[in-house]
Amino acid sequence: MPESQFLTFKDMSTPHFLAIAYPILGHITPLLQFSQLLAKHGCKITVLTSDENYNRLKSASAAKGNHIDSNIKLVSLPDGVGPEDDRNDQPKVILSTKSTMSAKFPKLIEDLNDMNSCNKITCIIVTKNMGWALELGHKLGIKGALFWPASATSLTSFDSIQRLIHEGIIDSENGLPITSKEEIQLAPNLPIMDISAMPWYCLDNNFFFQHMMQEIKTLNLGEWWLCNTTFDLESGAFSISQKLLPIGPLIANDQNTTSFMQEDLTCLDWLDLQPPQSVIYVSFGSMVSPKPNQFKELALGLELLNKPFLWVVRNGKGNNVNNTYPDEFTGRKGKIVGWAPQKKILSHPSIACFISHCGWNSTIEGVYGGVPFLCWPFCSDQLMNKTYICDVWKVGLGFDKDGNGLISRGEIEKKVEQVLGDREMKERSSKLMEMVIKNKSEGHKNLDKFISWAKE
């Protein structure tokens, strides 16, 4: 990495954090939001990312005329994933990132500390899958903390793996249930869930489960587990470990300097033209997409509704490039964009409901916007988040699949109409929004607590 990427911090009185996100948008965006909060408190932050994402962040910031806070510096290391590789192949990315970055990491720490000799790295903050950096930092005598970009409940589920194995609930090879029991309760004050909602259950079970069994041991080297959530949203989770600290909700600022995907801002002007609480917003995040047959059913379901909709259909490698709109789909009532400023959309008065994959960032933003959900989870912690949305908070509904495993156009039409006609659900969504906004003060207190610990 060129030395010009290193900048010396002049103020020596505050902590210097090295923040490291696993190189996917769902980890990078919230960690950058958290870094911005730390910067507003006068802390110094060096954000380490992959070479590819470093270039994307710099280009996006320059294109939008935005500047990252002066207390935040970006540095990069290669992650070993080539341009010909599929970045949706998570086992490959996890293994490549660990082997490639960890080899260069000690030299990076040495260079950063040489360039900032009076303000050396105080604490390393990592997201999931980057626990190796905590381990290396621990050997160097540097404090460590985990920033968890998903729900606190999903973190407690990973932390409960050894206990679940010991109690004979799941096996030790891939985390699958070994009894006929279909439900699980991680703790007495946590909701009862389908065992299939555990976040390792619907991925590449053998690799991911074995990886997380080891990863959670490494993540325990972090003295704090910081979560983008609030105590009231998931109160039961915080009885599991004293390390858990809610510092949410983290919501991007108006400038949105943390997004490096090109946003189509024309959708905001389009929303301004729609009646209040009339638009169905559809987005499945940055990683998952419906398969072609399901994509067509979704398009025809939106057509059947005959209501205004805003639909995010990503472009690029591995993202809907083989999907085609059915001939019957006119899209005349809607607007389709490649990427969108989601926080602004979910806070817009024209939005009526959110068809979501239930990723945690989307869940937090939807709750913060007071919008009812239609839950369409794919994998990982999304099934667990659906349980909270539908069964605990009661601010959304799920879809039922037909005999072919598809969510039919008729099912989409029926459930959207059901949510739009449910006044009580809308009231619960508004009350949940008010609660989360009030919880911001608690998040700020916990942030102060964390910063004070880093100064010690």
Residue pairs with C-beta under 8 A, 6 or more apart in sequence:
1 75
1 76
1 77
1 108
3 111
5 73
5 74
5 75
5 76
6 73
6 75
6 111
6 112
6 115
7 73
7 115
8 115
8 116
9 16
9 44
9 71
9 73
9 116
9 119
11 42
11 44
11 119
12 118
12 119
14 42
14 43
14 44
14 119
14 455
15 43
15 44
15 122
15 123
15 451
15 454
15 455
16 43
16 44
16 45
16 46
16 116
16 119
16 120
16 121
16 122
16 123
17 35
17 38
17 43
17 44
17 45
17 46
17 121
17 122
17 123
17 124
17 125
17 454
18 45
18 46
18 48
18 109
18 112
18 121
18 123
18 124
18 125
18 137
19 31
19 34
19 35
19 45
19 46
19 47
19 48
19 125
19 126
19 147
20 47
20 48
20 49
20 124
20 125
20 126
20 127
20 130
20 133
21 27
21 28
21 31
21 32
21 47
21 49
21 126
21 127
21 130
21 147
21 149
22 94
22 97
22 127
22 128
22 129
22 130
23 49
23 50
23 52
23 53
23 79
23 81
23 87
23 93
23 97
24 87
24 93
24 286
24 287
25 260
25 261
25 285
25 286
25 287
26 149
26 285
26 286
26 287
26 359
26 360
26 361
27 127
27 128
27 129
27 149
28 49
28 53
28 258
28 260
29 252
29 258
29 259
29 361
30 147
30 149
30 228
30 250
30 361
31 47
31 125
31 127
31 147
31 149
32 47
32 257
32 258
33 250
33 251
33 252
33 253
33 258
34 125
34 147
34 226
34 228
34 247
34 250
35 45
35 47
35 69
35 72
36 69
36 72
36 253
36 257
36 258
37 247
37 250
37 447
38 45
38 71
38 447
38 451
39 45
39 69
39 70
39 71
39 72
40 69
41 447
41 448
41 451
42 71
43 71
43 451
43 454
44 71
44 73
44 116
44 119
45 71
45 72
45 73
46 72
46 73
46 74
46 75
46 112
46 121
47 72
47 73
47 74
47 75
48 75
48 76
48 77
48 108
49 57
49 74
49 75
49 76
50 76
50 77
50 78
50 79
50 81
50 97
50 101
51 76
51 77
51 78
51 79
52 79
52 81
53 76
53 260
54 74
54 75
54 76
55 76
56 260
57 68
57 74
57 260
58 74
59 260
60 259
60 260
60 261
60 262
61 67
61 68
61 257
61 260
63 262
64 255
64 257
66 255
66 256
66 257
67 257
68 74
68 257
75 108
75 112
77 100
77 101
77 104
77 105
77 108
78 100
78 101
78 104
79 93
79 96
79 97
79 100
79 101
80 96
80 97
80 99
80 100
80 101
81 87
81 92
81 93
81 96
81 97
85 92
85 96
86 92
86 317
86 318
87 93
87 318
88 287
88 318
90 203
90 204
90 208
91 204
91 207
91 208
91 211
94 129
94 211
97 129
97 130
98 129
98 132
101 132
101 133
102 132
102 133
102 136
105 132
105 133
105 136
106 136
106 140
109 121
109 136
109 137
109 140
109 142
112 120
112 121
113 120
113 121
121 137
121 142
122 142
122 143
122 454
122 455
123 142
123 143
123 144
123 145
123 454
124 133
124 134
124 137
124 142
124 143
124 144
124 145
125 144
125 145
125 146
125 147
125 226
126 133
126 134
126 144
126 145
126 146
126 147
126 219
126 222
127 146
127 147
127 148
127 149
128 146
128 148
128 149
128 150
128 215
128 219
129 211
129 215
131 146
131 215
131 218
131 219
131 221
132 218
134 144
134 146
134 218
134 219
134 221
134 222
135 218
135 221
137 143
137 144
138 144
138 221
143 223
143 454
144 221
144 222
144 223
145 222
145 223
145 224
145 225
145 226
145 450
146 219
146 222
146 224
146 225
146 226
147 226
147 228
148 154
148 155
148 225
148 226
148 227
148 228
149 228
149 360
149 361
150 199
150 360
150 380
150 381
151 227
151 229
151 234
151 237
151 360
151 363
151 381
151 384
151 385
151 388
152 227
152 229
152 234
152 237
152 238
152 244
152 246
153 186
153 190
153 234
153 236
153 237
153 384
153 388
154 199
154 360
154 381
154 384
154 385
155 225
155 227
155 237
155 244
156 186
156 187
156 190
156 237
156 240
156 241
156 244
157 186
157 198
157 199
157 384
158 199
158 200
158 212
158 215
158 216
159 216
159 240
159 241
160 186
160 240
161 170
161 175
161 209
161 212
161 213
161 216
162 213
164 170
164 184
165 171
165 172
168 178
168 179
169 177
169 178
169 179
169 181
169 184
169 195
170 176
170 177
170 178
170 195
170 198
171 177
171 178
173 206
173 209
173 210
174 205
174 206
174 209
174 210
175 198
175 200
175 201
175 205
175 209
176 201
176 205
177 195
181 195
182 194
182 195
182 196
183 192
183 193
183 194
183 195
184 192
184 193
184 194
184 195
184 198
185 191
185 192
185 193
186 193
186 240
187 236
187 237
187 239
187 240
189 235
189 236
189 239
190 236
190 237
191 236
191 387
191 388
191 391
191 392
193 384
193 387
194 383
194 387
195 201
196 202
196 383
197 383
197 384
197 386
197 387
198 384
199 380
199 381
199 383
199 384
200 208
200 209
200 212
201 383
202 378
202 379
202 380
202 383
203 379
203 380
219 225
222 243
223 243
223 453
224 243
224 245
224 450
224 453
225 241
225 243
225 244
225 245
226 245
226 247
226 450
227 244
227 245
227 246
227 247
227 248
228 247
228 248
228 249
228 250
228 360
228 361
228 364
229 237
229 246
229 248
229 249
229 364
230 246
230 248
230 249
230 435
230 436
230 439
230 442
230 443
231 238
231 246
231 439
231 442
232 435
232 436
232 439
233 367
233 388
233 393
233 435
233 436
233 439
234 246
234 388
237 244
238 244
238 246
245 446
245 449
245 450
246 439
246 442
246 443
246 446
247 443
247 446
247 447
247 450
248 364
248 439
248 443
249 364
249 367
249 368
249 436
249 439
249 440
249 443
250 364
251 343
251 364
251 365
251 368
252 258
252 259
252 343
254 344
256 263
256 341
256 343
256 344
259 341
261 286
261 339
262 338
262 339
263 339
263 340
263 341
264 337
264 338
264 339
264 340
265 341
266 335
266 337
267 310
267 335
267 337
267 340
267 341
267 345
268 341
268 344
268 345
268 348
270 310
270 335
271 279
271 310
271 345
271 348
271 350
271 351
272 350
274 308
274 350
275 350
276 349
276 350
277 349
277 350
277 351
277 352
277 426
278 307
278 308
278 350
278 352
279 307
279 308
279 309
279 310
279 348
279 350
279 351
279 352
280 302
280 305
280 307
280 308
280 309
280 310
280 352
280 353
280 355
280 416
281 309
281 310
281 345
281 346
281 351
281 353
281 354
281 355
281 371
282 298
282 302
282 309
282 310
282 311
282 312
282 355
283 311
283 312
283 340
283 342
283 354
283 355
283 356
283 357
283 362
284 290
284 312
284 356
284 357
284 376
284 378
285 357
285 359
285 361
285 362
286 314
287 359
288 357
288 378
288 379
289 295
289 314
289 318
289 319
289 320
289 323
290 298
290 323
292 322
292 323
292 324
293 406
294 406
294 407
295 320
295 323
296 323
296 324
296 325
296 326
296 329
297 406
297 407
297 408
297 409
297 412
298 407
298 409
298 412
299 325
299 326
299 329
299 331
300 326
300 328
300 329
300 409
301 407
301 408
301 409
301 410
301 411
301 412
301 413
301 416
302 309
302 311
302 329
302 331
302 333
302 334
302 412
303 328
303 329
303 330
303 331
303 409
304 409
304 410
304 412
304 413
305 333
305 412
305 413
305 416
305 417
306 333
307 333
307 352
307 416
308 333
308 334
308 350
309 333
309 334
309 335
310 334
310 335
310 337
310 340
310 345
311 334
311 335
311 336
311 337
312 336
312 337
312 338
312 339
312 340
313 320
313 323
313 336
313 337
313 338
314 320
314 338
314 339
315 321
315 338
325 331
342 362
342 365
343 365
343 368
343 369
345 351
346 354
346 365
346 366
346 368
346 369
346 371
347 368
347 369
351 369
351 371
352 371
352 372
352 420
353 371
353 372
353 373
353 374
353 416
353 419
353 420
354 362
354 366
354 369
354 371
354 372
354 373
354 374
355 373
355 374
355 376
355 416
356 362
356 363
356 366
356 373
356 374
356 375
356 376
357 376
357 377
357 378
357 382
358 373
358 375
358 376
358 377
358 382
358 383
358 385
358 386
358 389
359 381
359 382
359 385
360 381
360 385
363 373
363 385
363 388
363 389
364 436
366 373
367 393
367 395
367 429
367 432
367 433
367 436
368 433
368 436
368 437
369 433
370 429
370 430
370 432
370 433
370 434
371 429
372 395
372 396
372 419
372 422
372 425
372 426
372 429
373 389
373 390
373 395
373 396
373 397
373 419
374 396
374 397
374 398
374 399
374 415
374 416
374 419
375 385
375 386
375 389
375 390
375 396
375 397
375 398
375 399
376 398
376 399
376 407
377 383
377 385
377 386
386 396
386 398
389 395
389 396
390 396
390 397
390 398
393 428
393 432
394 425
394 428
395 425
395 428
395 429
395 432
396 419
396 425
397 415
397 418
397 419
399 407
399 411
399 412
399 415
400 407
400 411
401 407
401 411
402 408
402 411
419 425
